[in-house]
Amino acid sequence: MTYDNVIKSAPVVLIEFYATWCRHCRRMEPVVEDIKTLLKGEVQLYQLDIDENRDVADEQRIEGTPTFILYKNGEEVWRWSGEIDGNTLLAKIQHYV
């Protein structure tokens, strides 16, 4: 599946670019898991390891991890790089659902 297909796979899609060696990404793991559970069926959430998906990360201009990109109907509507409070992330996503 191509990145373009992924971002168009549902009305609202959240992509997290992360790295296994990133301490900020590890701290975000429980937050992302909670978001997956809370929004199951409403939002597609994909996690892409930048080391395994270097071409896509470069194409999307990922300069730090974690980076979250939110798409609505295939169009980027929001981007955040770094740690983020779970309630803030949830509210941002729900705004576009």
All heavy atoms as an XYZ file, in Angstrom:
803
protein
N       0.847     -1.180      0.000
C       0.000      0.000      0.000
C       0.894      1.245      0.000
O       1.831      1.332      0.777
C      -0.889     -0.040      1.252
C      -1.911      1.069      1.273
S      -3.044      0.965      2.694
C      -4.388      0.100      1.943
N       0.585      2.178     -0.853
C       1.382      3.400     -0.933
C       0.936      4.385      0.140
O      -0.158      4.274      0.707
C       1.228      4.085     -2.312
O      -0.122      4.564     -2.435
C       1.566      3.144     -3.447
N       1.780      5.358      0.417
C       1.445      6.392      1.410
C       0.171      7.118      0.994
O      -0.694      7.383      1.824
C       2.616      7.369      1.562
C       2.446      8.328      2.719
C       2.731      7.930      4.020
C       2.009      9.624      2.511
C       2.574      8.807      5.095
C       1.852     10.506      3.585
C       2.144     10.089      4.857
O       1.980     10.958      5.917
N       0.046      7.405     -0.289
C      -1.144      8.094     -0.788
C      -2.393      7.262     -0.517
O      -3.428      7.801     -0.123
C      -0.986      8.386     -2.287
C      -2.016      9.378     -2.784
O      -2.169     10.450     -2.162
O      -2.682      9.073     -3.795
N      -2.306      5.944     -0.715
C      -3.442      5.066     -0.423
C      -3.764      5.056      1.065
O      -4.929      5.027      1.451
C      -3.168      3.636     -0.887
C      -3.179      3.504     -2.390
O      -3.662      4.367     -3.107
N      -2.621      2.420     -2.880
N      -2.716      5.068      1.905
C      -2.902      5.052      3.356
C      -3.652      6.290      3.809
O      -4.615      6.198      4.573
C      -1.535      4.919      4.082
C      -1.669      5.224      5.559
C      -0.949      3.531      3.871
N      -3.226      7.466      3.346
C      -3.864      8.695      3.833
C      -5.282      8.879      3.294
O      -6.039      9.685      3.817
C      -3.008      9.956      3.566
C      -2.876     10.226      2.076
C      -1.650      9.831      4.237
C      -2.194     11.548      1.742
N      -5.635      8.097      2.298
C      -6.991      8.145      1.749
C      -7.810      6.921      2.150
O      -8.909      6.724      1.644
C      -6.925      8.255      0.224
C      -6.344      9.578     -0.242
C      -6.228      9.646     -1.740
C      -5.643     10.989     -2.160
N      -5.330     11.040     -3.590
N      -7.287      6.113      3.076
C      -7.943      4.858      3.449
C      -9.157      5.055      4.354
O      -9.933      4.135      4.560
C      -6.941      3.919      4.126
O      -6.480      4.472      5.345
N      -9.318      6.247      4.906
C     -10.462      6.570      5.764
C     -10.655      8.080      5.720
O      -9.748      8.817      5.335
C     -10.189      6.106      7.195
N     -11.834      8.555      6.125
C     -12.056     10.009      6.121
C     -11.043     10.766      6.987
O     -10.592     11.843      6.619
C     -13.475     10.157      6.662
C     -14.145      8.863      6.326
C     -13.067      7.821      6.454
N     -10.685     10.195      8.149
C      -9.696     10.822      9.024
C      -8.606      9.792      9.317
O      -8.893      8.686      9.772
C     -10.329     11.331     10.334
C      -9.267     11.956     11.233
C     -11.446     12.331     10.047
N      -7.362     10.184      9.034
C      -6.210      9.292      9.214
C      -5.137     10.045      9.999
O      -4.805     11.183      9.674
C      -5.628      8.837      7.852
C      -4.376      7.992      8.042
C      -6.676      8.078      7.053
N      -4.606      9.385     11.031
C      -3.492      9.929     11.789
C      -2.276      9.060     11.532
O      -2.330      7.840     11.688
C      -3.795      9.945     13.294
C      -2.660     10.450     14.187
C      -2.405     11.944     13.946
C      -2.965     10.189     15.650
N      -1.193      9.680     11.120
C       0.078      8.991     10.915
C       1.034      9.457     11.999
O       1.178     10.662     12.230
C       0.706      9.327      9.543
C      -0.284      9.130      8.398
C       1.998      8.544      9.331
C      -0.541      7.727      7.977
N       1.677      8.496     12.651
C       2.738      8.831     13.594
C       4.049      8.323     13.015
O       4.204      7.135     12.757
C       2.525      8.177     14.959
C       3.681      8.478     15.903
C       3.755      7.600     17.137
O       3.101      6.541     17.171
O       4.490      7.971     18.052
N       4.973      9.226     12.794
C       6.336      8.854     12.415
C       7.137      8.761     13.707
O       7.157      9.719     14.492
C       6.950      9.898     11.477
C       6.386      9.859     10.089
C       5.289     10.629      9.751
C       6.958      9.047      9.123
C       4.765     10.598      8.466
C       6.441      9.001      7.834
C       5.347      9.775      7.512
N       7.761      7.611     13.931
C       8.483      7.395     15.178
C       9.789      6.655     14.891
O      10.058      6.255     13.761
C       7.630      6.578     16.157
C       7.530      5.122     15.774
C       8.350      4.173     16.377
C       6.644      4.683     14.786
C       8.286      2.833     16.006
C       6.577      3.362     14.414
C       7.395      2.438     15.029
O       7.338      1.124     14.654
N      10.586      6.488     15.939
C      11.805      5.685     15.853
C      11.894      4.847     17.122
O      11.549      5.323     18.215
C      13.036      6.577     15.721
N      12.335      3.618     16.998
C      12.414      2.724     18.156
C      13.405      3.236     19.193
O      13.253      2.976     20.374
C      12.813      1.304     17.723
O      14.048      1.363     17.010
C      11.743      0.684     16.851
N      14.404      3.994     18.763
C      15.438      4.506     19.662
C      15.068      5.856     20.285
O      15.798      6.393     21.109
C      16.769      4.640     18.912
C      16.612      5.284     17.563
C      16.504      4.639     16.360
C      16.504      6.687     17.272
N      16.335      5.548     15.348
C      16.344      6.815     15.868
C      16.537      7.837     18.042
C      16.218      8.046     15.236
C      16.406      9.071     17.413
C      16.244      9.156     16.021
N      13.929      6.406     19.942
C      13.517      7.750     20.387
C      12.813      7.684     21.741
O      11.752      7.073     21.868
C      12.589      8.350     19.327
S      11.736      9.839     19.842
N      13.398      8.334     22.751
C      12.805      8.294     24.097
C      11.468      9.030     24.139
O      10.557      8.639     24.866
C      13.771      8.837     25.138
C      14.093     10.288     25.002
C      15.193     10.730     25.978
N      15.769     11.964     25.497
C      15.590     13.129     26.088
N      14.908     13.200     27.204
N      16.118     14.217     25.594
N      11.318     10.083     23.350
C      10.043     10.811     23.300
C       8.950      9.917     22.696
O       7.809      9.941     23.145
C      10.172     12.097     22.498
C      11.199     13.029     23.056
N      11.032     13.689     24.250
C      12.435     13.369     22.601
C      12.107     14.416     24.504
N      12.972     14.240     23.513
N       9.333      9.137     21.693
C       8.380      8.213     21.056
C       7.938      7.156     22.060
O       6.754      6.812     22.121
C       9.009      7.542     19.839
S       9.536      8.700     18.563
N       8.881      6.640     22.843
C       8.543      5.628     23.856
C       7.587      6.198     24.891
O       6.667      5.520     25.337
C       9.804      5.067     24.506
C      10.562      4.120     23.585
C      11.590      3.295     24.332
N      12.618      4.103     24.978
C      13.746      4.510     24.389
N      13.984      4.188     23.139
N      14.626      5.230     25.051
N       7.789      7.458     25.269
C       6.888      8.086     26.231
C       5.492      8.297     25.638
O       4.503      8.352     26.365
C       7.458      9.412     26.729
C       8.568      9.199     27.738
C       8.772     10.415     28.625
N       9.335     11.551     27.938
C      10.619     11.896     27.947
N      11.491     11.151     28.599
N      11.034     12.956     27.311
N       5.406      8.436     24.321
C       4.116      8.644     23.661
C       3.367      7.328     23.412
O       2.176      7.356     23.103
C       4.311      9.381     22.332
C       4.693     10.855     22.465
S       3.497     11.852     23.383
C       2.032     11.657     22.411
N       4.046      6.189     23.530
C       3.410      4.892     23.233
C       2.082      4.688     23.965
O       1.085      4.337     23.325
C       4.367      3.737     23.531
C       5.403      3.529     22.464
C       6.382      2.406     22.807
O       6.068      1.558     23.685
O       7.461      2.375     22.186
N       2.017      4.887     25.308
C       0.722      4.672     25.971
C      -0.352      5.660     25.517
O      -1.534      5.313     25.435
C       1.033      4.828     27.466
C       2.398      5.407     27.558
C       3.082      5.207     26.247
N       0.045      6.868     25.191
C      -0.900      7.874     24.697
C      -1.489      7.420     23.362
O      -2.700      7.452     23.151
C      -0.217      9.257     24.551
C      -1.123     10.252     23.854
C       0.239      9.769     25.903
N      -0.626      6.974     22.459
C      -1.069      6.525     21.136
C      -1.963      5.294     21.274
O      -2.985      5.178     20.588
C       0.144      6.264     20.215
C      -0.289      5.617     18.913
C       0.883      7.576     19.935
N      -1.615      4.380     22.175
C      -2.445      3.191     22.395
C      -3.829      3.587     22.914
O      -4.840      3.022     22.490
C      -1.760      2.218     23.357
C      -0.561      1.504     22.746
C      -0.881      0.769     21.450
O      -1.899      0.043     21.394
O      -0.111      0.933     20.477
N      -3.890      4.557     23.821
C      -5.178      5.044     24.322
C      -6.008      5.661     23.196
O      -7.212      5.424     23.105
C      -4.982      6.084     25.434
C      -4.525      5.467     26.752
O      -4.588      4.227     26.896
O      -4.099      6.240     27.631
N      -5.360      6.446     22.350
C      -6.052      7.081     21.214
C      -6.622      5.997     20.290
O      -7.766      6.092     19.850
C      -5.092      8.012     20.425
C      -4.591      9.149     21.308
C      -5.726      8.504     19.129
C      -5.514     10.295     21.510
N      -5.814      4.968     20.012
C      -6.287      3.861     19.161
C      -7.551      3.252     19.736
O      -8.516      2.985     19.011
C      -5.218      2.754     19.072
C      -4.158      2.963     18.061
C      -3.270      1.720     18.054
C      -2.055      1.884     17.205
N      -1.182      0.709     17.232
N      -7.556      3.008     21.037
C      -8.707      2.385     21.695
C      -9.920      3.318     21.685
O     -11.027      2.904     21.334
C      -8.349      2.009     23.145
O      -7.235      1.113     23.125
C      -9.511      1.352     23.855
N      -9.709      4.575     22.052
C     -10.810      5.532     22.149
C     -11.462      5.842     20.806
O     -12.664      6.075     20.738
C     -10.319      6.832     22.787
C      -9.966      6.759     24.272
C      -9.223      8.020     24.697
C     -11.220      6.567     25.111
N     -10.671      5.855     19.749
C     -11.192      6.272     18.440
C     -11.307      5.124     17.441
O     -11.447      5.363     16.242
C     -10.300      7.383     17.868
C     -10.288      8.680     18.687
C      -9.339      9.693     18.073
C     -11.686      9.257     18.838
N     -11.277      3.903     17.939
C     -11.390      2.737     17.059
C     -12.675      2.826     16.248
O     -13.748      3.086     16.783
C     -11.381      1.454     17.885
C     -11.317      0.213     17.044
C     -11.151     -1.022     17.887
C     -10.946     -2.202     16.958
N     -10.514     -3.370     17.673
N     -12.557      2.657     14.961
C     -13.708      2.736     14.076
C     -13.992      4.144     13.575
O     -14.747      4.317     12.625
N     -13.395      5.154     14.199
C     -13.615      6.540     13.774
C     -12.430      7.102     13.005
O     -12.599      7.940     12.128
C     -13.856      7.445     14.985
C     -15.129      7.158     15.742
C     -15.306      8.104     16.905
O     -15.466      9.318     16.648
O     -15.270      7.637     18.048
N     -11.229      6.643     13.378
C      -9.989      7.175     12.809
C      -9.055      6.006     12.512
O      -8.932      5.088     13.315
C      -9.307      8.131     13.813
C      -7.946      8.567     13.323
C     -10.185      9.336     14.086
N      -8.398      6.058     11.358
C      -7.342      5.094     11.052
C      -6.041      5.670     11.588
O      -5.727      6.828     11.321
C      -7.220      4.878      9.550
C      -8.286      3.999      8.981
C      -8.071      2.544      9.331
O      -8.290      2.114     10.455
N      -7.635      1.774      8.370
N      -5.302      4.878     12.347
C      -4.033      5.324     12.895
C      -2.932      4.402     12.398
O      -3.030      3.186     12.550
C      -4.091      5.307     14.426
C      -2.970      6.058     15.126
C      -3.453      6.588     16.457
C      -1.745      5.228     15.306
N      -1.926      4.988     11.779
C      -0.778      4.237     11.275
C       0.477      4.750     11.945
O       0.633      5.953     12.152
C      -0.631      4.408      9.754
C      -1.778      3.828      8.971
C      -2.881      4.600      8.630
C      -1.748      2.497      8.560
C      -3.928      4.062      7.903
C      -2.801      1.957      7.829
C      -3.883      2.743      7.508
O      -4.925      2.212      6.790
N       1.368      3.833     12.270
C       2.654      4.193     12.855
C       3.747      3.738     11.906
O       3.802      2.569     11.532
C       2.804      3.532     14.228
C       1.795      4.070     15.226
C       1.784      3.279     16.505
O       1.291      2.166     16.534
N       2.338      3.867     17.555
N       4.590      4.683     11.509
C       5.666      4.388     10.564
C       7.012      4.654     11.215
O       7.288      5.777     11.644
C       5.525      5.248      9.305
C       4.246      5.050      8.488
C       4.216      6.033      7.323
C       4.146      3.619      7.978
N       7.831      3.633     11.264
C       9.193      3.748     11.780
C      10.026      4.475     10.727
O      10.116      4.020      9.585
C       9.744      2.352     12.056
C      11.110      2.359     12.704
O      11.939      3.235     12.362
O      11.366      1.468     13.526
N      10.634      5.593     11.102
C      11.385      6.379     10.115
C      12.602      5.628      9.581
O      13.036      5.882      8.463
C      11.816      7.759     10.654
C      12.751      7.628     11.842
C      10.608      8.617     10.969
C      13.491      8.891     12.198
N      13.156      4.701     10.375
C      14.311      3.939      9.909
C      13.915      2.904      8.865
O      14.710      2.554      8.001
C      15.019      3.262     11.090
C      15.659      4.284     12.019
O      16.205      5.294     11.513
O      15.599      4.090     13.241
N      12.681      2.413      8.929
C      12.190      1.436      7.964
C      11.460      2.098      6.794
O      11.172      1.431      5.794
C      11.258      0.442      8.651
C      11.959     -0.416      9.686
C      11.008     -1.323     10.431
O       9.816     -1.408     10.055
O      11.456     -1.955     11.400
N      11.138      3.356      6.938
C      10.374      4.083      5.917
C      11.041      5.411      5.601
O      10.399      6.456      5.543
C       8.941      4.316      6.418
C       8.198      3.035      6.647
O       7.684      2.431      5.719
N       8.143      2.597      7.899
N      12.351      5.380      5.390
C      13.153      6.593      5.193
C      12.657      7.418      4.003
O      12.573      8.642      4.082
C      14.623      6.208      5.021
C      15.575      7.346      4.702
C      15.556      8.576      5.574
N      15.632      8.377      7.000
C      15.213      9.284      7.892
N      14.703     10.439      7.501
N      15.293      9.052      9.171
N      12.308      6.767      2.903
C      11.846      7.510      1.722
C      10.572      8.301      2.015
O      10.457      9.471      1.645
C      11.621      6.567      0.532
C      12.921      6.016     -0.026
O      14.006      6.561      0.298
O      12.864      5.036     -0.786
N       9.628      7.660      2.690
C       8.369      8.334      3.026
C       8.635      9.459      4.018
O       8.092     10.559      3.889
C       7.338      7.336      3.594
C       6.089      8.057      4.076
C       6.986      6.292      2.556
N       9.483      9.197      5.023
C       9.814     10.228      6.010
C      10.461     11.434      5.334
O      10.127     12.582      5.660
C      10.727      9.651      7.086
N      11.361     11.188      4.411
C      11.987     12.293      3.678
C      10.960     13.047      2.834
O      10.951     14.278      2.807
C      13.118     11.775      2.773
C      14.338     11.332      3.560
O      14.457     11.670      4.759
O      15.183     10.622      2.969
N      10.103     12.296      2.148
C       9.079     12.895      1.295
C       8.130     13.776      2.117
O       7.681     14.827      1.654
C       8.284     11.772      0.616
C       7.188     12.231     -0.293
C       6.444     11.036     -0.878
O       7.082     10.245     -1.602
O       5.237     10.907     -0.599
N       7.855     13.371      3.357
C       6.946     14.127      4.224
C       7.676     15.160      5.081
O       7.079     15.769      5.958
C       6.154     13.159      5.119
C       5.232     12.257      4.336
C       4.282     13.043      3.448
O       3.645     14.000      3.885
N       4.189     12.655      2.188
N       8.971     15.330      4.829
C       9.791     16.326      5.522
C       9.785     16.133      7.043
O       9.627     17.081      7.814
C       9.346     17.745      5.162
C       9.369     18.039      3.673
C       8.761     19.379      3.295
N       7.576     19.809      4.016
C       6.325     19.402      3.778
N       6.087     18.537      2.824
N       5.306     19.868      4.477
N       9.964     14.886      7.459
C      10.005     14.580      8.885
C      11.405     14.902      9.399
O      12.381     14.323      8.951
C       9.661     13.089      9.143
C       8.306     12.723      8.541
C       9.740     12.780     10.634
C       7.139     13.570      9.011
N      11.478     15.840     10.323
C      12.772     16.275     10.845
C      12.981     15.856     12.294
O      14.086     15.960     12.815
C      12.899     17.792     10.708
C      12.899     18.229      9.254
C      13.008     19.727      9.089
O      13.209     20.437     10.096
O      12.884     20.200      7.947
N      11.929     15.419     12.967
C      12.041     14.992     14.352
C      10.999     13.935     14.652
O      10.028     13.771     13.909
N      11.219     13.210     15.748
C      10.264     12.177     16.135
C       9.863     12.381     17.583
O      10.680     12.870     18.370
C      10.866     10.769     15.969
O      12.104     10.701     16.654
C      11.032     10.409     14.512
N       8.658     12.057     17.924
C       7.595     11.634     17.019
C       7.023     12.830     16.255
O       7.059     13.954     16.737
C       6.537     11.064     17.962
C       6.715     11.841     19.228
C       8.199     12.109     19.322
N       6.530     12.564     15.060
C       5.790     13.566     14.299
C       4.434     12.966     13.962
O       4.353     11.847     13.454
C       6.521     13.973     13.013
O       7.719     14.668     13.362
C       5.656     14.880     12.143
N       3.396     13.716     14.264
C       2.022     13.302     13.987
C       1.499     14.154     12.836
O       1.640     15.373     12.858
C       1.137     13.517     15.211
C       1.560     12.707     16.397
C       2.417     13.244     17.347
C       1.110     11.411     16.565
C       2.820     12.510     18.445
C       1.504     10.656     17.663
C       2.360     11.203     18.608
N       0.898     13.486     11.855
C       0.253     14.204     10.749
C      -1.180     13.699     10.661
O      -1.420     12.490     10.588
C       0.971     13.989      9.404
C       2.458     14.350      9.505
C       0.295     14.824      8.311
C       3.246     14.074      8.234
N      -2.121     14.629     10.675
C      -3.536     14.297     10.603
C      -4.057     14.669      9.216
O      -3.805     15.782      8.736
C      -4.296     15.062     11.689
C      -5.761     14.713     11.895
C      -5.928     13.259     12.334
C      -6.373     15.648     12.930
N      -4.739     13.723      8.599
C      -5.307     13.930      7.265
C      -6.822     13.818      7.339
O      -7.358     12.964      8.044
C      -4.801     12.863      6.291
C      -3.327     12.957      6.008
C      -2.402     12.278      6.799
C      -2.856     13.716      4.947
C      -1.036     12.362      6.534
C      -1.497     13.804      4.676
C      -0.598     13.119      5.474
O       0.751     13.208      5.224
N      -7.490     14.681      6.613
C      -8.944     14.572      6.436
C      -9.199     14.513      4.940
O      -8.767     15.407      4.199
C      -9.672     15.754      7.066
C     -11.186     15.617      6.914
C     -11.940     16.464      7.877
C     -13.426     16.319      7.639
N     -14.074     15.452      8.562
N      -9.850     13.448      4.513
C     -10.130     13.219      3.089
C      -8.861     13.326      2.241
O      -8.873     13.898      1.153
C     -11.210     14.168      2.595
C     -12.511     13.979      3.350
O     -12.915     12.861      3.654
N     -13.169     15.069      3.697
N      -7.758     12.795      2.771
C      -6.503     12.750      2.019
C      -5.682     14.019      2.045
O      -4.605     14.081      1.470
N      -6.159     15.068      2.723
C      -5.445     16.341      2.786
C      -4.886     16.560      4.191
O      -5.610     16.379      5.176
C      -6.380     17.501      2.432
C      -6.927     17.455      1.019
C      -5.859     17.629     -0.037
O      -4.931     18.442      0.175
O      -5.956     16.963     -1.085
N      -3.639     16.992      4.276
C      -3.053     17.287      5.579
C      -3.767     18.481      6.204
O      -3.881     19.535      5.584
C      -1.560     17.593      5.442
C      -0.885     17.848      6.764
C       0.621     18.089      6.664
O       1.289     17.529      5.771
O       1.117     18.864      7.504
N      -4.245     18.292      7.457
C      -4.947     19.371      8.143
C      -4.231     19.801      9.424
O      -4.556     20.853      9.988
C      -6.414     18.983      8.472
C      -7.227     18.854      7.191
C      -6.491     17.711      9.306
N      -3.268     18.986      9.891
C      -2.583     19.324     11.137
C      -1.307     18.496     11.240
O      -1.261     17.356     10.783
C      -3.507     19.030     12.308
C      -2.938     19.291     13.658
C      -2.794     20.496     14.270
C      -2.433     18.311     14.576
N      -2.239     20.316     15.536
C      -2.019     18.982     15.732
C      -2.307     16.928     14.521
C      -1.475     18.337     16.831
C      -1.768     16.270     15.610
C      -1.361     16.980     16.755
N      -0.293     19.100     11.849
C       0.996     18.425     12.033
C       1.591     18.875     13.358
O       1.522     20.052     13.713
C       1.940     18.783     10.877
C       3.313     18.133     10.963
C       4.210     18.609      9.833
N       3.795     18.048      8.571
C       4.597     17.351      7.764
N       5.857     17.148      8.083
N       4.158     16.887      6.632
N       2.196     17.920     14.067
C       2.849     18.226     15.347
C       4.090     17.370     15.463
O       4.051     16.165     15.207
C       1.905     17.927     16.504
C       2.513     18.234     17.832
C       3.236     17.387     18.622
C       2.472     19.482     18.506
N       3.633     18.030     19.747
C       3.181     19.329     19.708
C       1.897     20.715     18.216
C       3.333     20.360     20.620
C       2.053     21.737     19.118
C       2.760     21.562     20.304
N       5.176     17.970     15.893
C       6.414     17.232     16.111
C       6.793     17.350     17.584
O       6.810     18.445     18.133
C       7.522     17.785     15.221
O       8.658     16.951     15.299
N       7.064     16.205     18.204
C       7.429     16.170     19.615
C       6.327     15.555     20.448
O       5.289     15.141     19.943
N       6.586     15.504     21.750
C       5.583     14.960     22.658
C       4.395     15.917     22.727
O       4.547     17.121     22.551
C       6.179     14.760     24.051
C       7.223     13.663     24.097
C       7.749     13.419     25.498
O       6.928     13.345     26.445
O       8.976     13.309     25.645
N       3.225     15.342     23.003
C       2.008     16.131     23.119
C       1.118     15.474     24.169
O       1.071     14.244     24.275
C       1.287     16.267     21.753
C       0.077     17.196     21.843
C       0.918     14.916     21.184
C      -0.530     17.547     20.492
N       0.432     16.281     24.934
C      -0.493     15.787     25.937
C      -1.589     14.964     25.262
O      -2.112     15.346     24.203
C      -1.093     16.989     26.679
C      -2.167     16.583     27.644
O      -1.820     16.032     28.713
O      -3.352     16.798     27.330
N      -1.942     13.848     25.862
C      -2.942     12.953     25.277
C      -4.290     13.611     25.053
O      -4.928     13.398     24.019
N      -4.747     14.419     26.006
C      -6.039     15.091     25.844
C      -5.999     16.110     24.717
O      -6.984     16.287     23.997
C      -6.463     15.764     27.152
C      -6.838     14.749     28.219
O      -7.363     13.685     27.915
N      -6.552     15.069     29.464
N      -4.873     16.772     24.568
C      -4.711     17.744     23.488
C      -4.744     17.035     22.137
O      -5.422     17.479     21.201
C      -3.391     18.520     23.653
O      -3.389     19.156     24.930
C      -3.215     19.560     22.563
N      -4.025     15.914     22.033
C      -4.010     15.143     20.789
C      -5.408     14.619     20.476
O      -5.881     14.734     19.339
C      -3.004     13.994     20.893
C      -2.872     13.072     19.684
C      -2.481     13.854     18.430
C      -1.848     11.977     19.963
N      -6.078     14.077     21.464
C      -7.428     13.549     21.266
C      -8.373     14.648     20.792
O      -9.139     14.451     19.830
C      -7.942     12.924     22.570
C      -9.339     12.326     22.517
C      -9.405     11.170     21.511
C      -9.752     11.865     23.900
N      -8.326     15.815     21.421
C      -9.204     16.923     21.030
C      -8.920     17.369     19.598
O      -9.853     17.673     18.845
C      -9.031     18.099     22.000
N      -7.658     17.421     19.224
C      -7.299     17.839     17.864
C      -7.871     16.858     16.851
O      -8.443     17.265     15.825
C      -5.773     17.934     17.745
C      -5.291     18.465     16.425
C      -5.865     19.801     16.038
C      -5.296     20.932     16.811
N      -5.734     22.239     16.283
N      -7.732     15.570     17.110
C      -8.257     14.555     16.194
C      -9.773     14.637     16.130
O     -10.358     14.635     15.049
C      -7.802     13.146     16.626
C      -6.278     13.027     16.555
C      -8.471     12.082     15.753
C      -5.714     11.807     17.277
N     -10.421     14.707     17.290
C     -11.889     14.737     17.324
C     -12.474     15.954     16.619
O     -13.578     15.906     16.097
C     -12.390     14.666     18.778
C     -12.195     13.294     19.360
C     -12.634     13.208     20.806
O     -12.428     14.151     21.580
N     -13.221     12.092     21.182
N     -11.701     17.029     16.560
C     -12.147     18.221     15.847
C     -12.421     17.912     14.368
O     -13.281     18.527     13.756
C     -11.087     19.317     15.978
C     -11.378     20.545     15.189
N     -12.301     21.489     15.588
C     -10.889     20.982     14.010
C     -12.376     22.449     14.686
N     -11.512     22.177     13.722
N     -11.683     16.955     13.815
C     -11.807     16.631     12.387
C     -12.669     15.398     12.110
O     -12.898     15.064     10.958
C     -10.418     16.453     11.768
C      -9.677     17.747     11.699
C      -8.698     18.071     12.637
C      -9.960     18.674     10.699
C      -8.022     19.280     12.576
C      -9.286     19.890     10.641
C      -8.320     20.182     11.578
O      -7.658     21.378     11.527
N     -13.134     14.714     13.164
C     -13.950     13.505     12.964
C     -15.353     13.915     12.580
O     -15.923     14.841     13.060
C     -13.951     12.624     14.223
C     -14.946     11.480     14.083
C     -12.556     12.078     14.480
